Amino acid sequence: MGEAGATLFTDGRYRTQATSEVAAARVAIVRKAPALAAAEWMASGKGRERGKKTLGFEAESTSAAMRDRIAEAVSSKLRLRAAPPLVERARMVKDADEIRSIRRAVEMGANLFSTALKTIRPGVREVEVAAAMEYQARRRGAEGMSFSTIIASGTRSAVIHGRASEATIAPRGFVVCDFGVILAGYCSDRTRTVHVGTVVRESRRMYQAVLEAQQAAIAAVRPGVGVAEIDAAARKILRKSKLARYFTHSTGHGLGLEIHEAPRVAAGQTQELEPGMVITIEPGAYIPGEQGVRIEDVVVVCSSGCEVLTPTDKELIIVD
């Protein structure tokens, strides 16, 4: 952004897309890395206001190698400084149109669970379940999946990010299904855990504890509440069931154009919830080598509480 307006730097691969989609900036097609070309343009004085000597960069998404190349390019002409996450902060609160888009993505993603239930059977490979879900997502108009679909069966249910593998569905035990779609640019995220075969008392108790932890965290969501309090509400329930030490990730995260956005719903975070924030609530418990459970919904913060966007109930489903 300079005195004469904004300029978008990109390379020849995106010439057609950039010229058709970008309306508020000049498009510059360059042969080198766009970030480096933009830095050199700024250093030349063409893209900055008079007297400005500082060039900001997004530290979260800039590699160390690119940072060094930019620093060399601007050398004595500009100071390089990590910019605060201004865009990320602004994106935490969604407007009505964004919430509608996320709602549609969530509803489409939720409908894939019925496909999972039809496919999950002992002996079926986890990748076959994921493939069936992803095929349906594409048929229904999804642009893609929000992330690699997680189907984790038996002892693999204790693997928090157990992406679908060649392993077969165990004859008895939990199956964690974590999935989401991208629709009109917006992501969804949902986790349901089902059980194959006879459920022993300890497994049922574990599932119920995670469900109650999730319900407690959702009940705590309202404007002005700190995200750390939401996290604490879930952990308090799991602590009573002596499962807190098996809950080893944050309770949730924001989502929207990206699957993981601010705020992070975790201990030690200071962000307070505001109306329009869209977050996941996804406590879990994972006993290594044995079993794991996670239950996740997407919620939007409202003026006096929250609305759960994810449809369907969460009682334990048993697959014979």
C-alpha positions in Angstrom: 0.0 0.0 0.0 1.5 3.3 -1.1 0.4 6.9 -1.7 -0.8 5.9 -5.1 -2.8 2.9 -3.8 -2.3 -0.8 -3.3 -0.4 -3.2 -5.4 -0.7 -7.0 -5.4 2.5 -8.9 -6.3 2.1 -12.4 -7.8 3.7 -14.5 -10.5 2.6 -15.7 -13.9 0.7 -18.7 -12.6 -2.0 -16.5 -11.2 -2.1 -13.8 -13.9 -5.7 -14.7 -15.1 -7.0 -15.3 -11.6 -5.5 -12.1 -10.2 -6.7 -9.8 -13.0 -10.3 -11.2 -12.7 -10.6 -11.3 -8.9 -8.6 -8.3 -7.7 -10.5 -5.0 -8.0 -9.0 -2.7 -5.4 -5.3 -3.0 -6.3 -2.9 -2.8 -9.2 -1.7 -6.3 -10.2 2.1 -6.7 -10.7 3.2 -10.0 -12.3 6.8 -10.7 -11.3 9.4 -13.4 -12.1 10.8 -13.7 -8.6 9.2 -14.5 -5.2 6.4 -12.0 -4.9 7.3 -11.1 -1.3 10.9 -10.3 -2.3 9.7 -8.3 -5.3 7.4 -6.3 -3.1 10.2 -5.6 -0.6 12.5 -4.4 -3.4 9.7 -2.1 -4.7 9.2 -0.7 -1.2 12.9 -0.1 -0.8 13.0 1.8 -4.1 10.7 4.3 -2.6 7.8 3.7 -5.0 5.6 1.9 -2.6 6.0 3.9 0.6 5.0 7.2 2.0 7.7 9.9 2.2 9.9 9.5 5.2 8.7 6.0 6.1 11.7 3.8 6.9 10.2 0.6 8.3 9.0 -2.5 6.4 6.7 -4.9 8.3 6.4 -8.6 7.5 4.1 -11.3 8.8 6.4 -13.3 11.1 3.9 -16.2 11.5 3.9 -17.0 7.8 7.4 -15.9 6.7 10.2 -18.5 6.7 13.6 -17.6 8.2 15.2 -18.0 4.7 12.7 -15.5 3.1 13.1 -13.1 6.0 16.9 -13.1 5.4 16.4 -12.5 1.7 14.1 -9.6 2.3 16.5 -8.1 4.8 19.3 -8.3 2.3 17.2 -6.7 -0.4 16.2 -3.7 1.6 19.5 -3.5 3.5 20.3 0.1 4.6 17.1 1.6 3.0 14.5 0.1 5.3 14.3 -1.4 8.8 12.6 -4.8 8.9 10.1 -5.4 11.7 7.7 -8.1 12.5 4.2 -6.6 12.1 1.5 -7.3 14.7 -1.3 -9.7 13.7 -3.7 -6.9 12.7 -5.6 -8.9 10.0 -5.8 -12.0 12.3 -7.3 -9.9 15.1 -9.9 -8.3 12.7 -10.9 -11.7 11.4 -11.7 -13.1 14.9 -15.1 -11.4 14.7 -17.3 -12.6 11.8 -20.0 -10.5 10.2 -23.5 -11.9 9.3 -22.5 -13.0 5.8 -19.4 -14.9 7.1 -21.5 -16.7 9.8 -24.0 -17.7 7.1 -21.1 -19.1 5.0 -19.6 -21.0 8.0 -23.1 -22.4 8.9 -23.5 -23.8 5.4 -20.0 -25.4 5.5 -20.8 -26.8 9.0 -24.1 -28.3 7.8 -22.5 -29.9 4.7 -19.6 -31.3 6.8 -22.1 -32.7 9.4 -24.0 -34.6 6.7 -20.8 -36.5 5.9 -21.1 -38.3 9.2 -24.0 -40.5 7.9 -21.6 -41.7 5.2 -19.0 -42.6 7.9 -21.6 -44.6 9.8 -22.5 -46.6 6.7 -18.9 -47.3 6.0 -17.4 -48.0 9.4 -17.3 -51.8 9.9 -14.7 -54.2 11.3 -12.1 -55.0 8.7 -12.7 -51.9 6.5 -9.6 -49.7 6.1 -9.6 -46.3 7.7 -8.7 -44.7 4.3 -11.8 -46.3 2.8 -14.0 -44.5 5.3 -12.2 -41.2 4.7 -12.4 -41.7 0.9 -16.2 -42.3 1.0 -16.7 -39.2 3.1 -14.5 -37.0 0.8 -16.2 -38.3 -2.3 -19.6 -37.3 -0.9 -18.2 -33.9 0.0 -17.0 -33.3 -3.6 -20.3 -34.5 -5.0 -22.2 -32.0 -2.8 -20.1 -29.1 -3.9 -17.3 -28.8 -1.4 -14.1 -27.1 -2.7 -12.1 -29.6 -0.6 -11.5 -30.8 2.9 -10.5 -28.4 5.6 -7.7 -30.8 6.6 -6.7 -34.4 6.1 -9.6 -36.5 7.4 -9.0 -38.2 10.7 -10.3 -41.8 11.1 -8.6 -43.4 14.0 -9.8 -46.9 15.2 -9.0 -49.0 18.2 -5.7 -48.1 19.9 -5.2 -45.5 17.2 -8.1 -43.6 18.6 -5.6 -42.4 21.2 -3.5 -40.7 18.5 -4.8 -37.1 18.6 -4.1 -36.4 14.9 -4.6 -39.9 13.7 -5.1 -39.3 9.9 -6.8 -42.1 8.1 -4.3 -44.9 7.5 -4.2 -48.4 5.9 -5.1 -49.8 9.3 -8.4 -51.7 9.4 -11.3 -50.8 11.7 -10.8 -52.9 14.9 -13.5 -55.4 15.8 -14.1 -53.6 19.1 -13.2 -50.1 20.3 -13.6 -46.4 19.6 -13.3 -44.8 16.2 -12.6 -41.1 16.2 -13.9 -39.3 13.1 -12.6 -35.7 12.7 -13.4 -34.0 9.4 -14.5 -30.7 7.8 -15.1 -29.2 4.4 -14.3 -25.9 2.6 -17.4 -24.3 1.1 -17.4 -20.9 -0.6 -14.0 -20.3 1.0 -15.0 -21.1 4.6 -14.1 -24.1 6.7 -16.0 -26.4 9.0 -14.7 -28.7 11.7 -16.4 -31.6 13.5 -15.5 -34.6 15.5 -17.6 -37.5 16.5 -16.5 -40.7 18.2 -18.4 -44.0 17.7 -17.8 -47.4 19.2 -17.6 -50.7 17.3 -18.8 -53.7 19.1 -19.7 -54.2 22.8 -18.9 -51.2 25.0 -17.3 -52.0 28.4 -18.1 -49.9 31.4 -14.8 -48.1 31.4 -15.2 -47.0 27.8 -18.7 -45.8 28.3 -17.6 -43.8 31.4 -14.8 -42.2 29.4 -17.1 -41.2 26.6 -19.7 -39.7 29.1 -16.9 -37.7 30.8 -15.8 -36.1 27.5 -19.3 -35.4 26.5 -20.0 -33.7 29.9 -16.8 -31.7 29.6 -17.8 -30.5 26.1 -21.3 -29.5 27.4 -19.8 -27.6 30.3 -17.4 -25.7 28.0 -20.3 -24.8 25.6 -22.4 -23.6 28.5 -19.6 -21.3 29.6 -19.4 -19.5 26.2 -20.8 -15.9 26.3 -19.4 -12.4 25.6 -16.9 -11.2 28.1 -15.7 -14.6 29.2 -12.0 -15.3 28.7 -11.1 -18.2 26.5 -9.0 -19.7 29.4 -12.3 -20.0 31.4 -13.8 -22.1 28.6 -10.8 -24.3 28.7 -11.0 -24.6 32.5 -14.6 -25.6 32.4 -13.9 -28.6 30.3 -10.8 -29.6 32.3 -12.8 -29.4 35.6 -15.1 -32.1 34.5 -12.4 -34.3 33.2 -10.5 -33.8 36.5 -13.4 -35.2 38.4 -13.3 -38.3 36.3 -9.5 -38.6 36.7 -9.0 -38.0 32.9 -7.6 -34.5 32.9 -4.0 -35.7 32.4 -5.2 -37.4 29.2 -6.5 -34.2 27.8 -3.4 -32.8 26.1 -4.5 -30.2 23.7 -6.4 -26.9 23.8 -10.2 -27.0 24.1 -10.7 -25.2 20.8 -9.8 -22.6 18.2 -11.3 -20.0 15.9 -12.1 -20.9 12.4 -13.2 -19.2 9.2 -11.2 -18.8 6.0 -8.6 -21.0 7.7 -9.2 -24.1 9.7 -7.2 -22.7 12.6 -7.6 -19.0 13.4 -7.6 -16.8 16.5 -8.6 -17.0 19.3 -7.0 -20.1 20.7 -9.2 -21.6 23.5 -6.6 -22.6 26.0 -5.1 -22.1 29.4 -2.9 -19.0 29.6 -4.7 -17.1 26.8 -6.1 -13.7 27.7 -8.6 -13.1 24.8 -12.2 -12.4 25.9 -15.0 -13.7 23.7 -17.0 -11.2 21.6 -20.3 -11.6 19.7 -19.5 -12.8 16.2 -16.5 -15.0 17.2 -16.8 -18.5 15.8 -14.9 -21.2 17.8 -14.7 -24.9 18.1 -15.3 -26.7 21.4 -13.4 -30.1 21.3 -12.2 -31.6 24.5 -10.9 -35.1 24.5 -9.2 -37.9 26.5 -6.5 -40.2 25.0 -5.0 -43.1 26.9 -1.9 -44.1 25.0 -2.0 -47.7 23.6 -5.6 -48.1 24.7 -8.3 -45.7 23.5 -9.3 -42.1 22.9 -12.4 -40.0 22.6 -13.0 -36.5 21.2 -16.3 -34.6 20.6 -16.3 -31.3 18.7 -18.8 -28.7 17.7 -18.6 -25.3 16.1 -20.3 -22.5 18.0 -20.8 -18.8 17.4 -20.8 -16.3 20.2 -24.1 -14.4 20.5 -25.2 -11.4 22.5 -26.1 -13.5 25.6 -24.5 -16.9 25.1 -23.7 -19.0 22.0 -25.4 -21.0 19.2 -24.2 -24.5 18.4 -23.9 -24.6 14.6 -23.2 -28.3 14.4 -26.4 -30.4 14.1 -27.2 -33.8 15.5 -27.0 -35.2 19.0 -23.9 -36.6 20.6 -25.0 -39.7 22.5 -22.7 -42.6 22.0 -23.4 -44.5 18.7 -22.6 -48.2 18.7 -21.7 -49.8 15.4 -22.3 -53.6 15.3 
